[in-house]
Every structure is written in structure tokens, then in C-alpha cells.
């Protein structure tokens, strides 16, 4: 039974729960059995809280008072996993930092409180790089997370633990976070779905700068409709988050279950800025062309993203200073070089640099708005390369173009971060080496419902497998 349960979608399992055909305790047992069978190969979920999960499950089964049973996104005791950047009360939460290796918070993040009120059962924490910095997942506390499709390769980052756990069936739903692509990159590398929602769509806190729109929390799942279901569980206004948006009247899941074709899709292989390996471009281009089968117009069109690199570097560095500069000053020898570099870049910036970046972001937003006057969707690759070897901290060059910094290889995701638009990464094909490839789809601001509908349509047209995989030591040809 455990083997069968982990192969079901979250929606199918939720239906079993609501009919009383399985209990939350059955699902906890199934997830723990799968973790015991596969996590040794990928190291995705280093922290479990099984006793806490079983207590929460029994409480949901016996005492539903105070829970949002009638609302959209009710999860009815479904076990989920939480990225180790997010506090869960009474559960070891390290942020991937040796400074917090034994840290156990007293209170959960607002995101977790929202999920638990809607019937989610937290079963464990997924691995993350130190302070979620970088496009690969490793840290000095728990080590490296590996790619389920080839354990010699990276799972991506910073939500690499979440993506690998989903891909191998250790959970049905799990959280990620995203500033420069931390949710989308591992979704692409591991062959799952990840949504970077509009800022404010998912309430969060406490955070050092609750008004900052760069970093967001978001849902990850094995298919588009499950991702929509999870956003329903995550979404909603909260007094503690000044950016938080009210949940829509119609659930996001309803949009995903009614796939529709966009009228016009703009396709760009590189956003006009970034080198992308030809195999990735070819796979993504063929996938986007499938929209034409449903009657959509697909053309070579893209907003002008000139200056995006410079704008993002300045705003990201400023965010790192706000969040981590005091810790860097107190513990200069206990942060990995990439984090130190981000903070130091921010400290070296001037007010003029910051003001210019904000003006650049405003101009970019205006150009994106103009694009969406004629297009419903923008499509581009999620990553510029397929998964690369574990131990490689970043990509230095593609096609003769040498990246200036460790994070420019994921410029194709951080460019879209600046727009404030919702962006989803969905699996769109396989390389000749048997590795998954992801496609980014971006809709206008706060248009997650339309985005889920369009993404579900393309997912159905592509017909790729969605079930969990058993970890492999090498890629299948």
C-alpha cells in the first residue's frame, strides 16, 4: 500500500483522505518508508519530525476546531516537507549554516502556520545551501543533495532538497523559495514543477525586510494541478505581512483543472541576454511550439530586458546586507565565500547605485507591461545548461561566453524575478543523456490562475511522465 500511495498525485491522495479510505497516519508511514528507501542516494531530507507529524495528524483527525476545513487548499492531514530556510516550531532549522546547526525555533514561520491551519502535516525539512545562496544545494551541516536522475549530478538550488524529495516520491507537496531562481532551477534539474508566485501571494514572516519583492516563497509539486492545489493552501492575506494578497474567489486548482490556450505566446531562447546550450534551446522550442496545436500563436517576441543583470546584482546585494550583514560582522569566518561576496558587494554600493537600480527596475516593469498588452505568456528555458556534476559550485561559461560572477549562469531566471510576475517552471523534455529540461512560463502580474491554466494545457500536450523515480547512479541514455 505504501508503494502505491507515493505514486499517486496529491489530488488523488487528498480524495482518499476526504473519503476516509486512508488516514494521515497511513500517509506518514508511506512517506517515511519511501524516505528510508531512497534518501540515502540523494540526501534531500536530512531532518524528520515523525513524532510531531503523528501528533499533528491525530489532532486533525480528532479535533478539527480552529482549522480552515471549508476553505480552498484544505489538505486534510496530507504530509508535506518544508525547506530548511523556513522555521518550524520545535523542529531543527539550520538555514544550511553551521552557526545554526542545532537551532530549534520556538515559533513557526507564518507560512507554516498557514499550512498547518489548512490541514498540512509537516514531516520534515529539505536540504538547502547555506542561506539559500547559489544554484546548487550543499552545506557544511548536511552535505550535498544529488540529482535523482543521475546521482553524480547536482539537484540544483537552492530548493534542491525539495525538488529531489518530490522527484523520488518522499512527499506529495513541498515548499521552496526563490530570489534568483532558487525554486525554478531545481524544479528543472529534477523534473518537477515549481512556481515563483507574485510577491505577496504567499504570506511570510518574520523576515528582515517584509517590503522586499525579490524573495518569495512558493509551491513545488510533481504536476501543475498539484502545484495549484498547494498554492491554494499557501495563499491569503495576513496582518504580519504588509505585501500579502487576499486569496482569489476562485481557487487556483479550478484554473489548472480547466486548461485553456493562451491567445499569443512570446518565445525567447535567451531573453536577449544569456547564452544557452543548443540542446536546451531545441527541446524548449519544440515544447513551446505545441501551443500551436491548441490554436495559440507562438512568435519570437520578448520584452527588452536591457540592464537586468546590473539591476538584479545591486538589489540582491542590498537584500543580503539587510538580512545578513550583522551576522557577517559577528561571525566573519562562518559563512561560505558566495554569501560573504554578496554582502561585501552590497556594503560597497552607494546610494546612487541603489537609486539607479530602482529606476532601472521601474523602466523594465513598464516594458514588460507593454509586452503583455499583446501577449498572454512569455516562454523561455529555465536553465542554460542541463544538470552538471556534484561538487561543481557554478557554471563558468557556456558556448564561449564566460560568466562574470558565480550567479550569472542563472541570469535567465533572475531576469524574470525583476518583473514581479508569476513564473512557473514545468518539465518539457529530456536531453540525449536522459536528463530533464525545464521551461519557464511567465504571465502578467498576479495572473497565477491564467498561468496555471496555460501550463496545465501544455503539460497535457507534452504528456511527460509525472510519477516518482527511483534514484539512479547514472543517467539512462
BAMARKE-791250 format. One record per residue (C-alpha): x, y, z. Coordinates in nm, 3 decimals. Layout:
@u=X&v=Y&w=Z
...
//
This chain:
@u=0.000&v=0.000&w=0.000
@u=0.283&v=0.242&w=0.083
@u=0.436&v=0.180&w=-0.258
@u=0.107&v=0.263&w=-0.428
@u=0.037&v=0.575&w=-0.222
@u=0.362&v=0.750&w=-0.302
@u=0.289&v=0.711&w=-0.673
@u=-0.042&v=0.896&w=-0.652
@u=-0.082&v=1.269&w=-0.708
@u=-0.156&v=1.496&w=-0.414
@u=-0.508&v=1.539&w=-0.552
@u=-0.565&v=1.165&w=-0.561
@u=-0.435&v=1.120&w=-0.208
@u=-0.649&v=1.409&w=-0.087
@u=-0.955&v=1.241&w=-0.235
@u=-0.870&v=0.921&w=-0.044
@u=-0.829&v=1.123&w=0.275
@u=-1.161&v=1.302&w=0.241
@u=-1.343&v=0.972&w=0.172
@u=-1.179&v=0.814&w=0.476
@u=-1.011&v=0.542&w=0.268
@u=-0.670&v=0.631&w=0.411
@u=-0.569&v=0.826&w=0.718
@u=-0.295&v=1.087&w=0.761
@u=-0.109&v=0.827&w=0.966
@u=-0.111&v=0.590&w=0.668
@u=0.044&v=0.862&w=0.454
@u=0.308&v=0.943&w=0.713
@u=0.406&v=0.576&w=0.720
@u=0.420&v=0.565&w=0.339
@u=0.636&v=0.875&w=0.317
@u=0.872&v=0.755&w=0.590
@u=0.910&v=0.418&w=0.420
@u=0.996&v=0.588&w=0.093
@u=1.243&v=0.817&w=0.271
@u=1.416&v=0.515&w=0.422
@u=1.437&v=0.354&w=0.080
@u=1.569&v=0.643&w=-0.129
@u=1.704&v=0.936&w=0.072
@u=2.040&v=0.770&w=0.123
@u=2.100&v=0.809&w=-0.251
@u=2.003&v=1.177&w=-0.280
@u=2.028&v=1.335&w=0.070
@u=1.724&v=1.554&w=0.018
@u=1.551&v=1.539&w=0.359
@u=1.810&v=1.542&w=0.638
@u=1.564&v=1.628&w=0.916
@u=1.248&v=1.434&w=1.000
@u=0.994&v=1.511&w=1.273
@u=0.785&v=1.195&w=1.268
@u=0.657&v=1.219&w=1.626
@u=0.545&v=1.578&w=1.578
@u=0.381&v=1.478&w=1.249
@u=0.188&v=1.190&w=1.405
@u=0.069&v=1.412&w=1.690
@u=-0.049&v=1.672&w=1.438
@u=-0.221&v=1.405&w=1.230
@u=-0.412&v=1.269&w=1.529
@u=-0.518&v=1.620&w=1.626
@u=-0.652&v=1.685&w=1.275
@u=-0.839&v=1.354&w=1.281
@u=-0.986&v=1.408&w=1.629
@u=-1.013&v=1.782&w=1.690
@u=-1.069&v=1.987&w=1.375
@u=-1.175&v=2.303&w=1.563
@u=-0.981&v=2.611&w=1.454
@u=-0.883&v=2.460&w=1.120
@u=-0.982&v=2.601&w=0.783
@u=-1.167&v=2.285&w=0.683
@u=-1.410&v=2.450&w=0.443
@u=-1.166&v=2.672&w=0.256
@u=-0.977&v=2.612&w=-0.069
@u=-0.649&v=2.434&w=-0.017
@u=-0.771&v=2.217&w=0.272
@u=-0.513&v=1.934&w=0.289
@u=-0.689&v=1.709&w=0.542
@u=-0.372&v=1.577&w=0.706
@u=-0.153&v=1.541&w=0.396
@u=0.218&v=1.517&w=0.494
@u=0.439&v=1.783&w=0.337
@u=0.801&v=1.893&w=0.358
@u=0.935&v=2.241&w=0.438
@u=1.257&v=2.391&w=0.305
@u=1.519&v=2.430&w=0.577
@u=1.518&v=2.809&w=0.533
@u=1.175&v=2.823&w=0.697
@u=1.116&v=2.796&w=1.073
@u=0.903&v=2.512&w=1.205
@u=0.834&v=2.530&w=1.578
@u=1.015&v=2.259&w=1.772
@u=1.199&v=2.127&w=1.464
@u=1.568&v=2.167&w=1.390
@u=1.603&v=2.451&w=1.137
@u=1.957&v=2.530&w=1.025
@u=1.933&v=2.759&w=0.716
@u=2.221&v=2.543&w=0.593
@u=2.454&v=2.735&w=0.825
@u=2.695&v=2.582&w=1.076
@u=2.614&v=2.877&w=1.303
@u=2.260&v=2.736&w=1.336
@u=2.341&v=2.366&w=1.316
@u=2.142&v=2.290&w=1.634
@u=1.889&v=2.573&w=1.612
@u=1.532&v=2.481&w=1.715
@u=1.286&v=2.774&w=1.680
@u=1.005&v=2.827&w=1.928
@u=0.760&v=2.955&w=1.667
@u=0.690&v=2.861&w=1.307
@u=0.711&v=3.094&w=1.013
@u=0.378&v=3.247&w=0.913
@u=0.384&v=3.026&w=0.602
@u=0.394&v=2.710&w=0.815
@u=0.121&v=2.836&w=1.045
@u=-0.098&v=2.896&w=0.740
@u=-0.034&v=2.547&w=0.605
@u=-0.097&v=2.377&w=0.938
@u=-0.422&v=2.568&w=0.980
@u=-0.525&v=2.425&w=0.643
@u=-0.454&v=2.067&w=0.740
@u=-0.094&v=2.016&w=0.628
@u=0.124&v=1.789&w=0.842
@u=0.493&v=1.883&w=0.844
@u=0.701&v=1.566&w=0.821
@u=1.050&v=1.710&w=0.777
@u=1.288&v=1.971&w=0.638
@u=1.452&v=1.969&w=0.294
@u=1.816&v=2.050&w=0.233
@u=1.930&v=2.395&w=0.119
@u=2.264&v=2.565&w=0.055
@u=2.386&v=2.800&w=0.325
@u=2.142&v=3.092&w=0.347
@u=1.988&v=2.971&w=0.018
@u=2.274&v=3.130&w=-0.176
@u=2.367&v=2.965&w=-0.504
@u=2.220&v=2.742&w=-0.770
@u=2.341&v=2.413&w=-0.617
@u=2.249&v=2.250&w=-0.285
@u=2.526&v=2.172&w=-0.039
@u=2.621&v=2.292&w=0.308
@u=2.859&v=2.219&w=0.593
@u=2.579&v=2.083&w=0.815
@u=2.417&v=1.814&w=0.599
@u=2.632&v=1.783&w=0.289
@u=2.522&v=1.765&w=-0.075
@u=2.186&v=1.687&w=-0.233
@u=2.213&v=1.479&w=-0.551
@u=2.002&v=1.459&w=-0.863
@u=1.759&v=1.163&w=-0.865
@u=1.806&v=1.114&w=-1.240
@u=2.183&v=1.080&w=-1.203
@u=2.333&v=1.087&w=-0.855
@u=2.663&v=1.207&w=-0.998
@u=2.497&v=1.539&w=-1.078
@u=2.357&v=1.835&w=-0.883
@u=1.990&v=1.873&w=-0.797
@u=2.019&v=2.249&w=-0.845
@u=1.943&v=2.502&w=-0.577
@u=1.861&v=2.650&w=-0.353
@u=1.545&v=2.440&w=-0.320
@u=1.736&v=2.132&w=-0.430
@u=1.627&v=1.919&w=-0.139
@u=1.262&v=1.993&w=-0.209
@u=1.292&v=1.911&w=-0.580
@u=1.479&v=1.585&w=-0.519
@u=1.232&v=1.477&w=-0.250
@u=0.937&v=1.535&w=-0.481
@u=1.103&v=1.362&w=-0.775
@u=1.173&v=1.050&w=-0.569
@u=0.830&v=1.035&w=-0.404
@u=0.928&v=1.121&w=-0.047
@u=0.643&v=1.371&w=-0.040
@u=0.346&v=1.487&w=-0.247
@u=0.395&v=1.860&w=-0.188
@u=0.684&v=2.069&w=-0.056
@u=0.780&v=2.433&w=-0.021
@u=1.055&v=2.620&w=-0.198
@u=1.178&v=2.978&w=-0.200
@u=1.301&v=3.188&w=-0.486
@u=1.503&v=3.505&w=-0.530
@u=1.719&v=3.448&w=-0.833
@u=1.576&v=3.113&w=-0.943
@u=1.613&v=2.902&w=-0.630
@u=1.281&v=2.732&w=-0.684
@u=1.278&v=2.713&w=-1.064
@u=1.632&v=2.580&w=-1.123
@u=1.596&v=2.264&w=-0.910
@u=1.247&v=2.207&w=-1.050
@u=1.403&v=2.199&w=-1.397
@u=1.702&v=1.986&w=-1.296
@u=1.489&v=1.727&w=-1.113
@u=1.191&v=1.715&w=-1.349
@u=0.922&v=1.863&w=-1.125
@u=0.703&v=2.174&w=-1.122
@u=0.785&v=2.490&w=-0.930
@u=0.601&v=2.822&w=-0.914
@u=0.757&v=3.155&w=-0.826
@u=0.438&v=3.342&w=-0.735
@u=0.376&v=3.715&w=-0.743
@u=0.522&v=3.896&w=-0.439
@u=0.261&v=3.887&w=-0.163
@u=0.075&v=3.585&w=-0.298
@u=0.222&v=3.372&w=-0.015
@u=0.234&v=3.543&w=0.323
@u=0.565&v=3.502&w=0.505
@u=0.740&v=3.623&w=0.814
@u=0.914&v=3.724&w=1.013
@u=1.170&v=3.842&w=0.757
@u=1.425&v=4.121&w=0.778
@u=1.259&v=4.328&w=0.504
@u=0.892&v=4.238&w=0.454
@u=0.859&v=4.500&w=0.178
@u=1.127&v=4.342&w=-0.042
@u=0.964&v=4.182&w=-0.352
@u=1.271&v=3.986&w=-0.467
@u=1.249&v=3.684&w=-0.236
@u=0.924&v=3.485&w=-0.232
@u=0.804&v=3.150&w=-0.102
@u=0.626&v=2.916&w=-0.339
@u=0.479&v=2.571&w=-0.404
@u=0.653&v=2.276&w=-0.568
@u=0.488&v=1.954&w=-0.684
@u=0.509&v=1.679&w=-0.944
@u=0.246&v=1.827&w=-1.175
@u=0.078&v=2.159&w=-1.245
@u=-0.257&v=2.087&w=-1.080
@u=-0.090&v=1.969&w=-0.758
@u=0.114&v=2.288&w=-0.761
@u=-0.209&v=2.488&w=-0.794
@u=-0.366&v=2.294&w=-0.507
@u=-0.066&v=2.375&w=-0.291
@u=-0.084&v=2.746&w=-0.377
@u=-0.445&v=2.742&w=-0.259
@u=-0.317&v=2.609&w=0.074
@u=-0.044&v=2.875&w=0.090
@u=-0.229&v=3.182&w=-0.034
@u=-0.409&v=3.451&w=0.163
@u=-0.366&v=3.782&w=0.338
@u=-0.204&v=3.812&w=0.681
@u=-0.162&v=4.115&w=0.904
@u=0.201&v=4.027&w=0.972
@u=0.295&v=4.054&w=0.603
@u=0.235&v=4.401&w=0.455
@u=0.256&v=4.270&w=0.097
@u=0.022&v=3.973&w=0.143
@u=-0.265&v=3.945&w=-0.105
@u=-0.615&v=3.816&w=-0.042
@u=-0.681&v=3.470&w=-0.181
@u=-0.887&v=3.479&w=-0.500
@u=-1.257&v=3.397&w=-0.500
@u=-1.197&v=3.106&w=-0.739
@u=-0.934&v=2.850&w=-0.629
@u=-0.619&v=2.819&w=-0.836
@u=-0.686&v=2.447&w=-0.867
@u=-1.003&v=2.523&w=-1.061
@u=-0.796&v=2.709&w=-1.321
@u=-0.547&v=2.422&w=-1.353
@u=-0.832&v=2.176&w=-1.399
@u=-0.971&v=2.385&w=-1.687
@u=-0.674&v=2.413&w=-1.924
@u=-0.705&v=2.691&w=-2.177
@u=-0.488&v=2.802&w=-2.466
@u=-0.321&v=3.142&w=-2.449
@u=-0.403&v=3.367&w=-2.741
@u=-0.042&v=3.464&w=-2.812
@u=0.284&v=3.330&w=-2.665
@u=0.615&v=3.509&w=-2.693
@u=0.911&v=3.271&w=-2.719
@u=1.269&v=3.369&w=-2.646
@u=1.559&v=3.122&w=-2.631
@u=1.775&v=3.355&w=-2.422
@u=1.582&v=3.670&w=-2.317
@u=1.823&v=3.856&w=-2.541
@u=2.091&v=3.836&w=-2.272
@u=2.215&v=3.488&w=-2.188
@u=2.398&v=3.206&w=-2.368
@u=2.202&v=2.879&w=-2.364
@u=2.326&v=2.537&w=-2.473
@u=2.173&v=2.446&w=-2.814
@u=2.023&v=2.120&w=-2.691
@u=1.829&v=2.307&w=-2.421
@u=1.706&v=2.563&w=-2.674
@u=1.590&v=2.293&w=-2.917
@u=1.398&v=2.097&w=-2.653
@u=1.226&v=2.409&w=-2.517
@u=1.145&v=2.543&w=-2.865
@u=0.976&v=2.217&w=-2.962
@u=0.775&v=2.220&w=-2.640
@u=0.654&v=2.580&w=-2.684
@u=0.553&v=2.503&w=-3.042
@u=0.298&v=2.256&w=-2.904
@u=0.084&v=2.554&w=-2.802
@u=0.012&v=2.592&w=-3.172
@u=-0.166&v=2.255&w=-3.165
@u=-0.423&v=2.418&w=-2.936
@u=-0.463&v=2.723&w=-3.159
@u=-0.220&v=2.963&w=-2.992
@u=0.003&v=3.196&w=-3.190
@u=0.368&v=3.149&w=-3.096
@u=0.608&v=3.417&w=-3.213
@u=0.964&v=3.526&w=-3.146
@u=0.891&v=3.808&w=-2.904
@u=1.029&v=3.921&w=-2.572
@u=1.035&v=4.235&w=-2.358
@u=1.354&v=4.439&w=-2.370
@u=1.547&v=4.321&w=-2.064
@u=1.845&v=4.551&w=-2.117
@u=2.017&v=4.633&w=-1.788
@u=1.854&v=4.347&w=-1.596
@u=2.186&v=4.199&w=-1.488
@u=2.312&v=4.521&w=-1.331
@u=1.978&v=4.594&w=-1.164
@u=1.950&v=4.249&w=-1.010
@u=2.307&v=4.244&w=-0.881
@u=2.255&v=4.571&w=-0.696
@u=1.917&v=4.480&w=-0.548
@u=2.029&v=4.130&w=-0.448
@u=2.343&v=4.261&w=-0.278
@u=2.133&v=4.516&w=-0.088
@u=1.898&v=4.240&w=0.027
@u=2.192&v=4.034&w=0.154
@u=2.321&v=4.330&w=0.353
@u=1.980&v=4.382&w=0.511
@u=1.940&v=4.016&w=0.602
@u=2.291&v=3.903&w=0.691
@u=2.543&v=4.187&w=0.738
@u=2.519&v=4.187&w=1.121
@u=2.580&v=3.811&w=1.126
@u=2.872&v=3.850&w=0.887
@u=3.025&v=4.112&w=1.115
@u=2.984&v=3.894&w=1.424
@u=3.100&v=3.569&w=1.261
@u=3.322&v=3.655&w=0.961
@u=3.475&v=3.307&w=0.942
@u=3.150&v=3.111&w=0.944
@u=2.998&v=3.197&w=0.608
@u=3.072&v=3.045&w=0.270
@u=3.253&v=3.268&w=0.019
@u=2.950&v=3.328&w=-0.202
@u=2.749&v=3.470&w=0.090
@u=3.039&v=3.688&w=0.202
@u=3.082&v=3.817&w=-0.154
@u=2.714&v=3.911&w=-0.181
@u=2.725&v=4.102&w=0.147
@u=3.051&v=4.279&w=0.067
@u=2.919&v=4.381&w=-0.275
@u=2.622&v=4.539&w=-0.103
@u=2.832&v=4.720&w=0.154
@u=3.045&v=4.868&w=-0.125
@u=2.745&v=5.009&w=-0.313
@u=2.645&v=5.373&w=-0.298
@u=2.304&v=5.530&w=-0.262
@u=2.340&v=5.636&w=-0.624
@u=2.388&v=5.270&w=-0.725
@u=2.072&v=5.169&w=-0.542
@u=1.864&v=5.454&w=-0.681
@u=1.977&v=5.381&w=-1.035
@u=1.887&v=5.014&w=-0.993
@u=1.538&v=5.105&w=-0.874
@u=1.489&v=5.333&w=-1.173
@u=1.609&v=5.054&w=-1.399
@u=1.363&v=4.810&w=-1.246
@u=1.079&v=5.058&w=-1.295
@u=1.169&v=5.103&w=-1.663
@u=1.187&v=4.726&w=-1.708
@u=0.843&v=4.684&w=-1.547
@u=0.698&v=4.933&w=-1.795
@u=0.845&v=4.740&w=-2.089
@u=0.707&v=4.413&w=-1.952
@u=0.362&v=4.570&w=-1.914
@u=0.376&v=4.679&w=-2.276
@u=0.467&v=4.324&w=-2.382
@u=0.163&v=4.183&w=-2.205
@u=-0.064&v=4.422&w=-2.395
@u=-0.010&v=4.198&w=-2.698
@u=0.089&v=3.863&w=-2.543
@u=-0.060&v=3.638&w=-2.275
@u=0.256&v=3.447&w=-2.194
@u=0.634&v=3.461&w=-2.221
@u=0.825&v=3.133&w=-2.260
@u=1.197&v=3.068&w=-2.226
@u=1.431&v=2.795&w=-2.091
@u=1.459&v=2.761&w=-1.715
@u=1.831&v=2.685&w=-1.721
@u=2.109&v=2.750&w=-1.969
@u=2.264&v=2.405&w=-1.915
@u=2.147&v=2.059&w=-1.804
@u=2.242&v=1.933&w=-1.455
@u=2.618&v=1.933&w=-1.402
@u=2.848&v=1.735&w=-1.169
@u=2.809&v=1.736&w=-0.793
@u=3.093&v=1.937&w=-0.645
@u=3.084&v=2.199&w=-0.918
@u=2.971&v=2.518&w=-0.745
@u=2.860&v=2.708&w=-1.053
@u=2.882&v=2.726&w=-1.433
@u=3.178&v=2.929&w=-1.553
@u=3.095&v=2.951&w=-1.924
@u=2.854&v=2.846&w=-2.198
@u=2.933&v=2.848&w=-2.569
@u=3.246&v=3.056&w=-2.528
@u=3.072&v=3.316&w=-2.309
@u=3.240&v=3.340&w=-1.968
@u=3.019&v=3.449&w=-1.681
@u=3.147&v=3.737&w=-1.469
@u=3.017&v=3.608&w=-1.136
@u=2.920&v=3.277&w=-0.978
@u=2.550&v=3.356&w=-1.017
@u=2.527&v=3.478&w=-1.374
@u=2.474&v=3.126&w=-1.506
@u=2.122&v=3.157&w=-1.365
@u=2.063&v=3.501&w=-1.512
@u=1.782&v=3.359&w=-1.724
@u=1.580&v=3.305&w=-1.405
@u=1.684&v=3.613&w=-1.210
@u=1.597&v=3.836&w=-1.505
@u=1.234&v=3.727&w=-1.469
@u=1.248&v=3.779&w=-1.092
@u=1.276&v=4.153&w=-1.153
@u=0.938&v=4.168&w=-1.328
@u=0.733&v=4.076&w=-1.021
@u=0.532&v=3.845&w=-1.246
@u=0.443&v=3.485&w=-1.159
@u=0.671&v=3.234&w=-1.331
@u=0.630&v=2.858&w=-1.342
@u=0.889&v=2.600&w=-1.446
@u=0.747&v=2.281&w=-1.594
@u=0.927&v=1.975&w=-1.733
@u=0.932&v=1.996&w=-2.112
@u=1.158&v=1.715&w=-2.234
@u=1.477&v=1.516&w=-2.192
@u=1.832&v=1.556&w=-2.310
@u=2.005&v=1.282&w=-2.509
@u=2.168&v=1.181&w=-2.179
@u=1.828&v=1.126&w=-2.016
@u=1.823&v=1.442&w=-1.804
@u=1.512&v=1.656&w=-1.753
@u=1.478&v=2.002&w=-1.907
@u=1.257&v=2.279&w=-1.770
@u=1.063&v=2.554&w=-1.945
@u=0.975&v=2.886&w=-1.782
@u=0.630&v=3.035&w=-1.849
@u=0.561&v=3.390&w=-1.726
@u=0.219&v=3.558&w=-1.705
@u=0.125&v=3.918&w=-1.614
@u=0.146&v=4.031&w=-1.250
@u=-0.087&v=3.844&w=-1.015
@u=-0.218&v=3.625&w=-1.300
@u=-0.138&v=3.291&w=-1.138
@u=-0.478&v=3.148&w=-1.233
@u=-0.422&v=3.208&w=-1.604
@u=-0.066&v=3.080&w=-1.572
@u=-0.182&v=2.752&w=-1.418
@u=-0.441&v=2.709&w=-1.692
@u=-0.188&v=2.765&w=-1.972
@u=0.077&v=2.548&w=-1.804
@u=-0.168&v=2.264&w=-1.750
@u=-0.262&v=2.276&w=-2.116
@u=0.100&v=2.248&w=-2.228
@u=0.169&v=1.976&w=-1.971
@u=-0.116&v=1.773&w=-2.119
@u=0.004&v=1.830&w=-2.474
@u=0.356&v=1.716&w=-2.385
@u=0.236&v=1.407&w=-2.198
@u=0.556&v=1.355&w=-2.000
@u=0.561&v=1.106&w=-1.708
@u=0.488&v=1.258&w=-1.366
@u=0.540&v=0.970&w=-1.126
@u=0.827&v=0.944&w=-0.880
@u=1.158&v=0.797&w=-0.995
@u=1.397&v=0.565&w=-0.821
@u=1.735&v=0.734&w=-0.781
@u=1.987&v=0.634&w=-1.047
@u=2.363&v=0.626&w=-1.018
@u=2.396&v=0.728&w=-1.382
@u=2.173&v=0.877&w=-1.649
@u=1.985&v=0.646&w=-1.883
@u=2.075&v=0.707&w=-2.249
//
